[in-house]
Amino acid sequence: MKIIILGGGQVGANLAQNLTKEDSDITVVDKDSERLRVLQDKLDIQTIRGMASHPEILKQAGAEEADMLIAVTSSDEVNMVACQVAHTVFDIDKKIARIRSSAYIKNGGIFRDEAMPVDVIVNPEEIVTLDILRLIENPGALQVMEFANGKAQLVGMKAFYGGPLVNQELRYLRQHMPKVDTRVVAIFRGDSPIIPHGDTVIEADDEVFFIAAKQDIKNVMSEMRRAEAPNKRIIIAGGGTIGKGLAKSAEKKFSVKIIEQKKHKALELSEQLDQSIVLIGDASDRSLLLEENINETDVFCAVTSDDETNIMSAMLAKSLGARKVIALMNNQAYADLIEGGNIDVVINPHQATLGSILTHIRHGDVVRDHSLRRGAAEAIEAIAHGDKNTSKVVGRKVEEIELPSGTNIGAIVRGKEVLMAHDDIVISPDDHLIMFVVEKKRIRDVEKLFENNTRLLN
């Protein structure tokens, strides 16, 4: 597949890195020659320097033969115009654009072929807001991913000393939870992935990913570690797009305070939010946090536009007694350095965006793709079609499916029912299979399992 990526920033670079591992033909366009040089030194890709929306630049990038264009520059307008040019001049089949401004998204009628031909809109702020909200709703989770319209969830969490399952083989999971069906799909020990088997032993500090029906998640989490009280009190640092969206969603279930330094923005927030308390001040002001009873706060979310402010305010909140702190981090180097220390969870918006884009790149009927462990692994939801003669999965038991190495089927969603992928379950047409893939080079092999053939399979 020939793909043109417009924008060589963190999202564009991460996309290029992921897709080159899957044997795609990648060209990256950016105005910054130094940024392109760094990418070309690291990856086997073509680069073009120039304005991403200009027809002659797109032609140089191979737009006449391209299968897909992904516009992730820092400008919504450049991304939109580039999609227009790709459609009108080059007839590129699929066009994906990162659009940040809610002013465009709210007026979604403009995104159609006869107006602004963008096939897929990716909004990083909306993705990040939902990610944080799921973490607030699930105390103790490091990452929460939804599948099959929320029927199933895949949760990553750290196993702690004293947890009922620590130092026990996974085969005993059913004995601990006889009424709950769940499956551990992967374990990360340090930076090394482990595909679990019945005799695999969970160790303290392992990062464990398990899947279950949404209503069973909290019961499973309590088996992995000491049960945590439900979150009630939330403080949000930063009243930008993410902070406002998070407060608006969270105030329906939680007691929310939001701290904004700029007075005019704080006044706007107070008018736009219904139940949240809006405070004017600096989130890294020790006296302000103490005054607002930070020691009684369940979750402190630092989501300003400045990484350093987020780091300092989150670390201060943790030191003053906040039970859990979450920090937004655009710089991946910072994220790698501080996550797991004084800051419980670091969220990188570029990494969060990656999974949403990858969903629309996948072959076969892939309807959900989540990037995990900062791109080290992926969780994929794909729909099985056809019959035993035309499909490599339909009509076969789970144990009979020839999965690529490093791939594990976690669950099957059949209608409203969530089934764990036990070896004797036979796959039916229209089943949603949720898989965990730790070897990126095997993604294409996974996709091939869900490509329906019209001829008999050998």
C-alpha positions as CSV (number, residue, x, y, z in Angstrom):
1,M,0.0,0.0,0.0
2,K,1.3,3.4,-0.9
3,I,0.6,6.0,1.8
4,I,1.4,9.7,1.9
5,I,1.8,11.2,5.4
6,L,1.5,15.0,5.5
7,G,3.4,16.3,8.6
8,G,6.5,14.9,10.1
9,G,5.8,15.8,13.7
10,Q,5.3,13.2,16.4
11,V,2.1,11.7,15.0
12,G,3.4,11.6,11.5
13,A,6.8,10.1,12.7
14,N,5.0,7.5,14.8
15,L,2.8,6.6,11.9
16,A,5.7,6.3,9.5
17,Q,7.6,4.1,12.0
18,N,4.7,1.8,12.6
19,L,3.8,1.4,8.9
20,T,7.3,0.8,7.7
21,K,7.3,-2.3,9.9
22,E,4.4,-3.5,7.9
23,D,6.0,-3.2,4.5
24,S,4.0,-0.2,3.4
25,D,5.4,2.3,0.9
26,I,5.6,5.5,2.9
27,T,6.3,9.1,1.8
28,V,6.4,11.9,4.4
29,V,5.9,15.6,3.4
30,D,6.9,18.5,5.7
31,K,8.3,22.0,5.5
32,D,11.0,21.3,8.0
33,S,14.1,19.8,6.2
34,E,15.8,18.9,9.5
35,R,12.8,17.0,10.7
36,L,12.7,15.1,7.4
37,R,16.5,14.4,7.6
38,V,16.1,12.8,11.0
39,L,13.2,10.7,9.8
40,Q,15.1,9.5,6.7
41,D,18.1,8.6,8.8
42,K,15.9,6.4,11.1
43,L,13.4,4.9,8.6
44,D,13.4,3.5,5.1
45,I,11.0,6.1,3.7
46,Q,10.9,8.8,1.0
47,T,10.6,12.4,2.1
48,I,9.5,15.6,0.3
49,R,10.1,19.1,1.6
50,G,7.3,21.6,0.9
51,M,3.8,22.8,1.6
52,A,1.6,19.8,2.2
53,S,-1.5,21.2,0.5
54,H,0.2,22.3,-2.8
55,P,-0.7,20.1,-5.8
56,E,2.9,20.1,-7.2
57,I,4.3,18.9,-3.8
58,L,1.7,16.1,-3.6
59,K,2.6,15.1,-7.2
60,Q,6.2,14.9,-6.2
61,A,5.2,12.7,-3.3
62,G,3.5,10.2,-5.6
63,A,-0.1,11.3,-5.2
64,E,-1.0,9.9,-8.6
65,E,-0.3,6.4,-7.4
66,A,-1.2,6.8,-3.7
67,D,-3.8,4.6,-2.1
68,M,-4.2,6.8,1.0
69,L,-3.4,10.3,2.3
70,I,-3.1,11.0,6.0
71,A,-2.9,14.7,6.8
72,V,-1.6,15.3,10.3
73,T,0.2,18.7,10.0
74,S,-0.3,21.2,12.9
75,S,-2.8,23.2,10.8
76,D,-6.5,22.1,10.4
77,E,-6.8,24.2,7.4
78,V,-3.8,22.7,5.6
79,N,-5.0,19.2,6.4
80,M,-8.5,20.0,5.0
81,V,-7.2,21.7,1.8
82,A,-4.7,18.8,1.2
83,C,-7.6,16.4,1.4
84,Q,-9.5,18.5,-1.1
85,V,-6.6,18.6,-3.5
86,A,-6.0,14.8,-3.1
87,H,-9.7,14.2,-4.0
88,T,-10.1,16.7,-6.8
89,V,-6.8,16.5,-8.5
90,F,-5.5,13.0,-7.8
91,D,-8.6,11.0,-6.9
92,I,-7.0,9.4,-3.9
93,D,-9.3,6.8,-2.5
94,K,-9.0,7.4,1.2
95,K,-8.2,10.6,3.0
96,I,-7.7,10.9,6.8
97,A,-7.3,14.3,8.5
98,R,-6.5,15.4,12.0
99,I,-8.9,18.2,12.8
100,R,-8.5,19.9,16.2
101,S,-11.0,22.8,16.1
102,S,-14.5,22.0,17.4
103,A,-15.8,24.8,15.2
104,Y,-15.2,22.6,12.1
105,I,-16.3,19.3,13.7
106,K,-19.6,20.7,15.1
107,N,-20.4,21.6,11.6
108,G,-19.8,18.1,10.3
109,G,-21.9,18.6,7.2
110,I,-19.0,20.2,5.5
111,F,-17.0,17.0,5.4
112,R,-18.4,15.3,2.3
113,D,-17.1,14.8,-1.2
114,E,-19.1,17.7,-2.7
115,A,-17.8,20.1,0.0
116,M,-14.7,19.2,2.0
117,P,-13.8,15.5,1.1
118,V,-12.4,14.1,4.3
119,D,-13.3,10.5,4.8
120,V,-12.1,10.1,8.4
121,I,-11.7,12.9,11.0
122,V,-9.4,12.3,13.9
123,N,-9.7,14.7,16.9
124,P,-6.9,14.1,19.4
125,E,-8.5,16.2,22.2
126,E,-11.7,14.1,22.1
127,I,-9.7,10.8,22.1
128,V,-7.6,12.0,25.1
129,T,-10.6,13.2,27.0
130,L,-12.3,9.8,26.7
131,D,-9.1,8.0,27.6
132,I,-8.8,10.0,30.9
133,L,-12.4,9.6,31.7
134,R,-12.2,5.8,31.5
135,L,-9.2,5.9,33.8
136,I,-11.1,8.0,36.3
137,E,-14.0,5.5,36.1
138,N,-11.7,2.5,36.7
139,P,-9.4,3.2,39.8
140,G,-6.1,1.4,39.5
141,A,-6.1,1.1,35.7
142,L,-3.1,2.2,33.6
143,Q,-5.0,2.0,30.3
144,V,-8.6,1.2,29.4
145,M,-9.7,0.3,25.9
146,E,-13.2,-0.4,24.7
147,F,-14.4,-2.8,22.0
148,A,-17.7,-3.7,20.3
149,N,-19.3,-0.4,21.2
150,G,-18.4,-0.7,24.8
151,K,-19.5,-4.3,25.4
152,A,-16.0,-5.5,26.2
153,Q,-13.0,-3.7,27.8
154,L,-9.3,-4.4,27.7
155,V,-7.5,-3.1,30.8
156,G,-3.9,-2.7,31.7
157,M,-2.9,-2.5,35.3
158,K,0.1,-3.2,37.5
159,A,0.1,-6.3,39.8
160,F,1.0,-5.4,43.3
161,Y,2.4,-7.4,46.3
162,G,-0.5,-8.9,48.2
163,G,-2.8,-9.2,45.2
164,P,-4.7,-12.5,45.2
165,L,-3.2,-13.7,41.9
166,V,0.4,-12.6,42.4
167,N,2.8,-15.6,42.4
168,Q,0.0,-17.9,41.2
169,E,-0.4,-19.7,37.8
170,L,-3.1,-18.2,35.5
171,R,-4.9,-21.6,35.4
172,Y,-6.2,-20.8,38.9
173,L,-7.9,-17.5,37.7
174,R,-11.3,-19.3,37.3
175,Q,-11.1,-20.7,40.8
176,H,-10.7,-17.1,42.2
177,M,-13.6,-15.8,40.1
178,P,-16.0,-18.7,39.4
179,K,-18.8,-16.4,38.2
180,V,-16.7,-14.1,36.0
181,D,-15.2,-15.0,32.7
182,T,-12.0,-13.2,31.9
183,R,-8.8,-13.8,30.1
184,V,-5.2,-12.4,30.5
185,V,-4.0,-11.7,27.0
186,A,-0.6,-10.3,27.7
187,I,1.9,-9.5,30.4
188,F,4.8,-7.0,30.2
189,R,7.6,-7.7,32.6
190,G,9.9,-4.7,32.3
191,D,9.9,-4.0,28.6
192,S,9.5,-7.7,27.6
193,P,6.1,-9.0,26.4
194,I,4.9,-12.4,27.6
195,I,2.1,-14.3,25.8
196,P,0.4,-16.0,28.8
197,H,-0.4,-19.7,29.1
198,G,-2.0,-21.7,31.9
199,D,1.3,-22.2,33.8
200,T,2.3,-18.5,33.5
201,V,2.9,-16.9,36.9
202,I,2.1,-13.3,37.5
203,E,4.8,-11.5,39.4
204,A,4.6,-8.3,41.4
205,D,5.1,-5.2,39.3
206,D,4.1,-7.0,36.1
207,E,1.9,-4.9,33.8
208,V,-1.1,-7.2,33.1
209,F,-3.6,-6.8,30.3
210,F,-6.9,-8.6,30.7
211,I,-10.2,-8.6,28.8
212,A,-13.7,-9.1,30.1
213,A,-17.3,-7.9,29.6
214,K,-17.5,-4.2,30.7
215,Q,-19.7,-5.1,33.7
216,D,-17.1,-7.6,35.0
217,I,-14.0,-5.3,34.9
218,K,-14.1,-4.0,38.4
219,N,-14.4,-7.6,39.8
220,V,-11.4,-8.7,37.8
221,M,-9.3,-5.7,38.9
222,S,-9.9,-6.5,42.5
223,E,-8.3,-9.9,42.0
224,M,-5.2,-8.4,40.4
225,R,-4.4,-5.9,43.2
226,R,-5.8,-4.4,46.4
227,A,-9.3,-3.1,45.8
228,E,-9.4,0.7,45.5
229,A,-12.3,2.9,46.6
230,P,-14.3,4.5,43.8
231,N,-13.1,7.9,42.7
232,K,-15.2,10.8,43.9
233,R,-13.2,14.0,44.0
234,I,-11.4,15.2,40.8
235,I,-9.1,18.3,40.3
236,I,-8.3,19.3,36.7
237,A,-5.4,21.6,36.0
238,G,-5.9,23.5,32.7
239,G,-9.1,24.8,31.2
240,G,-8.3,24.3,27.5
241,T,-10.2,22.0,25.2
242,I,-9.2,18.8,27.0
243,G,-9.8,20.3,30.5
244,K,-13.1,21.7,29.6
245,G,-14.3,18.5,27.8
246,L,-13.1,16.4,30.7
247,A,-14.9,18.6,33.3
248,K,-18.1,18.6,31.3
249,S,-18.1,14.8,31.1
250,A,-16.9,14.1,34.6
251,E,-19.1,16.5,36.5
252,K,-22.1,14.3,35.9
253,K,-20.7,11.6,38.1
254,F,-17.9,13.2,40.2
255,S,-17.2,16.3,42.3
256,V,-15.0,18.3,39.9
257,K,-12.8,21.4,40.4
258,I,-10.9,22.9,37.5
259,I,-8.0,25.3,37.9
260,E,-7.3,27.9,35.1
261,Q,-4.7,30.6,35.3
262,K,-6.2,33.0,32.8
263,K,-9.0,35.0,34.3
264,H,-11.1,35.5,31.1
265,K,-10.9,31.7,30.3
266,A,-11.9,30.9,33.8
267,L,-14.9,33.1,33.5
268,E,-15.9,31.4,30.3
269,L,-15.6,28.0,31.9
270,S,-17.8,29.0,34.8
271,E,-20.5,29.9,32.3
272,Q,-20.1,26.7,30.2
273,L,-19.9,24.2,33.0
274,D,-22.9,23.2,35.1
275,Q,-21.6,21.7,38.3
276,S,-17.8,22.1,38.3
277,I,-16.2,24.6,40.6
278,V,-13.8,26.9,38.6
279,L,-10.8,28.3,40.3
280,I,-8.5,31.1,39.0
281,G,-4.9,30.3,39.8
282,D,-1.7,28.4,39.2
283,A,-2.0,24.6,39.5
284,S,1.6,24.4,40.7
285,D,0.9,26.8,43.6
286,R,1.3,24.7,46.8
287,S,-0.9,27.0,48.9
288,L,-3.7,26.8,46.4
289,L,-3.6,23.0,46.3
290,L,-3.5,22.8,50.1
291,E,-6.4,25.2,50.3
292,E,-8.4,23.0,48.0
293,N,-7.8,19.9,50.1
294,I,-5.5,18.1,47.6
295,N,-4.8,15.4,50.2
296,E,-8.5,14.4,49.9
297,T,-8.4,14.4,46.1
298,D,-8.8,11.0,44.3
299,V,-7.5,12.0,40.9
300,F,-5.5,15.0,39.9
301,C,-5.4,15.6,36.1
302,A,-2.7,17.9,34.7
303,V,-3.9,18.7,31.1
304,T,-2.5,22.2,30.3
305,S,-0.8,22.9,27.0
306,D,2.7,23.0,28.7
307,D,4.5,19.7,29.5
308,E,6.7,21.3,32.2
309,T,3.6,22.7,34.0
310,N,1.9,19.4,33.9
311,I,5.0,17.6,35.3
312,M,5.5,20.0,38.1
313,S,1.8,20.3,39.1
314,A,1.3,16.6,39.0
315,M,4.4,15.8,41.0
316,L,3.4,18.5,43.6
317,A,-0.1,17.1,43.8
318,K,1.2,13.6,44.4
319,S,3.6,14.8,47.1
320,L,0.7,16.6,48.9
321,G,-1.4,13.5,49.1
322,A,-3.4,13.2,45.8
323,R,-4.2,9.5,45.5
324,K,-3.6,9.3,41.7
325,V,-2.1,11.8,39.3
326,I,-2.5,11.8,35.5
327,A,-0.3,14.1,33.3
328,L,-0.7,15.0,29.7
329,M,2.7,14.9,27.9
330,N,3.4,15.9,24.3
331,N,7.1,15.2,24.5
332,Q,7.5,11.4,24.3
333,A,11.0,11.7,25.9
334,Y,9.4,13.1,29.1
335,A,6.7,10.4,29.1
336,D,9.3,7.6,28.9
337,L,11.3,9.3,31.7
338,I,8.7,10.0,34.3
339,E,5.8,7.4,33.9
340,G,5.6,5.0,36.8
341,G,7.5,7.3,39.2
342,N,5.7,10.0,41.1
343,I,3.3,10.4,38.2
344,D,0.9,7.4,38.0
345,V,-0.2,7.7,34.3
346,V,1.2,9.7,31.5
347,I,-0.9,10.3,28.4
348,N,0.7,11.2,25.1
349,P,-2.0,12.7,22.7
350,H,0.1,11.7,19.7
351,Q,0.2,8.1,20.8
352,A,-3.5,8.1,21.6
353,T,-4.2,9.5,18.1
354,L,-2.1,6.8,16.5
355,G,-4.5,3.9,17.2
356,S,-7.5,5.8,15.8
357,I,-5.7,6.4,12.5
358,L,-4.4,2.8,12.3
359,T,-8.0,1.5,12.6
360,H,-8.7,3.0,9.1
361,I,-5.5,1.8,7.6
362,R,-6.0,-1.9,8.4
363,H,-7.0,-4.4,5.7
364,G,-9.8,-6.9,6.4
365,D,-12.8,-5.8,8.4
366,V,-10.8,-4.2,11.3
367,V,-13.2,-1.9,13.2
368,R,-11.0,-0.9,16.2
369,D,-7.2,-0.6,16.7
370,H,-5.7,0.5,20.0
371,S,-2.0,1.3,20.4
372,L,-0.6,0.0,23.7
373,R,2.6,0.5,25.6
374,R,3.6,3.5,23.5
375,G,3.2,1.6,20.2
376,A,5.0,-1.6,21.4
377,A,1.8,-3.6,20.9
378,E,-1.7,-3.3,19.4
379,A,-5.2,-4.5,20.4
380,I,-7.3,-5.2,17.3
381,E,-11.0,-5.8,16.9
382,A,-11.9,-7.5,13.6
383,I,-15.2,-9.0,12.2
384,A,-15.3,-12.5,10.8
385,H,-17.1,-12.9,7.5
386,G,-18.0,-15.7,5.1
387,D,-18.0,-19.4,5.8
388,K,-15.5,-22.3,6.3
389,N,-14.7,-22.3,2.6
390,T,-14.1,-18.6,2.2
391,S,-12.7,-17.6,5.6
392,K,-9.6,-18.6,7.6
393,V,-11.5,-18.2,10.9
394,V,-15.2,-18.9,10.4
395,G,-16.3,-22.4,11.3
396,R,-13.1,-23.1,13.1
397,K,-12.3,-23.6,16.7
398,V,-10.1,-21.0,18.3
399,E,-7.4,-23.7,18.7
400,E,-7.5,-24.4,15.0
401,I,-6.9,-20.9,13.8
402,E,-3.3,-20.4,12.6
403,L,-2.4,-17.3,14.5
404,P,0.9,-15.4,13.7
405,S,3.5,-15.6,16.5
406,G,3.0,-13.0,19.2
407,T,-0.8,-12.9,18.6
408,N,-3.4,-13.9,21.1
409,I,-7.2,-14.0,20.8
410,G,-8.7,-12.6,24.0
411,A,-12.4,-12.5,23.5
412,I,-15.2,-12.9,21.0
413,V,-18.3,-10.7,20.9
414,R,-21.3,-12.4,19.5
415,G,-24.3,-10.1,19.4
416,K,-24.7,-8.9,23.0
417,E,-22.7,-11.7,24.4
418,V,-19.0,-11.4,25.4
419,L,-17.2,-14.8,25.2
420,M,-13.7,-15.5,26.3
421,A,-11.6,-17.2,23.6
422,H,-11.4,-20.7,25.0
423,D,-9.9,-23.3,22.6
424,D,-13.1,-25.1,21.9
425,I,-15.2,-22.1,20.8
426,V,-16.2,-22.2,17.1
427,I,-16.1,-18.8,15.3
428,S,-19.4,-17.8,13.6
429,P,-20.0,-15.3,10.9
430,D,-20.2,-11.7,12.2
431,D,-18.3,-12.5,15.4
432,H,-16.1,-9.7,16.6
433,L,-12.6,-11.1,17.5
434,I,-10.5,-9.1,19.9
435,M,-6.8,-9.8,19.5
436,F,-3.6,-8.7,21.2
437,V,-0.5,-8.4,18.9
438,V,2.9,-7.9,20.4
439,E,5.0,-8.4,17.2
440,K,4.2,-5.4,14.9
441,K,5.7,-7.2,11.8
442,R,2.9,-9.7,12.1
443,I,0.0,-7.2,11.8
444,R,-0.4,-7.9,8.1
445,D,-0.6,-11.6,8.7
446,V,-3.4,-10.9,11.3
447,E,-5.3,-8.8,8.7
448,K,-5.1,-11.6,6.1
449,L,-7.1,-13.9,8.5
450,F,-10.1,-11.6,8.0
451,E,-9.9,-11.0,4.2
452,N,-12.8,-12.9,2.8
453,N,-11.8,-15.0,-0.2
454,T,-14.3,-15.9,-3.0
455,R,-12.5,-19.2,-3.9
456,L,-12.1,-22.3,-1.7
457,L,-9.2,-22.1,0.7
458,N,-6.7,-24.9,0.6
